[in-house]
Amino acid sequence: MSTLSIFKKVAVAEGISYLALLLIAMPLKYFAGMPLAVKYTGWAHGLLFVLYAAFVVMCWMEYKWKFGKVILVFLASLLPFAPFIVEKRLHEDADDQAKA
C-alpha cells in the first residue's frame, strides 16, 4: 500500500473524527452534560490529526510536492469538510498521473 493511499484514508478518518467532535461530541457535552464524549472523540481526533500531519510530510518528501501544496493540504485539516476535498483531489491527481 502506498504512502498516498494511506494518507487518503487518514484524511477521510480525520475529517470524520473532526465532524463527530463538532457535531456530536460537543453538543453532547454542552447540552446533555456528557463531557466524556468530547474526551474520547477529542483523543481520537487528536491522534488522527497527528497522523494526518505526519503523512503530509511523508507525501511531501516522497512525491516531491511543492511547498504551496503542502501548506494548502495541511491547512485543509483545520477546516471541517476540507479533508474530504483533499482526498478527492489527491485521487483525481493520481488518476491523471496514471493516464500520463
Contacts in CASP RR format, 6 or more apart in sequence:
PFRMAT RR
TARGET T0000
AUTHOR 0000-0000-0000
METHOD contacts of the structure
MODEL  1
MSTLSIFKKVAVAEGISYLALLLIAMPLKYFAGMPLAVKYTGWAHGLLFV
LYAAFVVMCWMEYKWKFGKVILVFLASLLPFAPFIVEKRLHEDADDQAKA
3 55 0 8 1.000
3 58 0 8 1.000
3 59 0 8 1.000
3 62 0 8 1.000
3 63 0 8 1.000
4 59 0 8 1.000
4 62 0 8 1.000
4 63 0 8 1.000
4 90 0 8 1.000
4 94 0 8 1.000
6 55 0 8 1.000
7 52 0 8 1.000
7 55 0 8 1.000
7 56 0 8 1.000
7 58 0 8 1.000
7 59 0 8 1.000
7 90 0 8 1.000
8 87 0 8 1.000
8 90 0 8 1.000
8 91 0 8 1.000
10 48 0 8 1.000
10 51 0 8 1.000
10 52 0 8 1.000
10 55 0 8 1.000
11 52 0 8 1.000
11 55 0 8 1.000
11 77 0 8 1.000
11 83 0 8 1.000
11 84 0 8 1.000
11 86 0 8 1.000
11 87 0 8 1.000
11 90 0 8 1.000
12 83 0 8 1.000
12 84 0 8 1.000
12 87 0 8 1.000
13 48 0 8 1.000
14 45 0 8 1.000
14 48 0 8 1.000
14 49 0 8 1.000
14 51 0 8 1.000
14 52 0 8 1.000
14 77 0 8 1.000
14 83 0 8 1.000
15 48 0 8 1.000
15 80 0 8 1.000
15 81 0 8 1.000
15 83 0 8 1.000
15 84 0 8 1.000
17 41 0 8 1.000
17 42 0 8 1.000
17 44 0 8 1.000
17 45 0 8 1.000
17 46 0 8 1.000
17 48 0 8 1.000
18 45 0 8 1.000
18 80 0 8 1.000
18 83 0 8 1.000
19 80 0 8 1.000
19 81 0 8 1.000
20 41 0 8 1.000
20 45 0 8 1.000
21 38 0 8 1.000
21 41 0 8 1.000
21 42 0 8 1.000
21 45 0 8 1.000
22 80 0 8 1.000
24 37 0 8 1.000
24 41 0 8 1.000
25 37 0 8 1.000
25 38 0 8 1.000
25 40 0 8 1.000
25 41 0 8 1.000
25 42 0 8 1.000
26 38 0 8 1.000
28 34 0 8 1.000
28 37 0 8 1.000
28 38 0 8 1.000
29 35 0 8 1.000
29 37 0 8 1.000
29 38 0 8 1.000
49 77 0 8 1.000
52 77 0 8 1.000
52 83 0 8 1.000
53 74 0 8 1.000
53 77 0 8 1.000
56 70 0 8 1.000
56 73 0 8 1.000
56 74 0 8 1.000
56 77 0 8 1.000
57 70 0 8 1.000
59 65 0 8 1.000
59 73 0 8 1.000
60 70 0 8 1.000
65 73 0 8 1.000
73 86 0 8 1.000
75 82 0 8 1.000
76 82 0 8 1.000
76 83 0 8 1.000
76 85 0 8 1.000
76 86 0 8 1.000
77 83 0 8 1.000
END
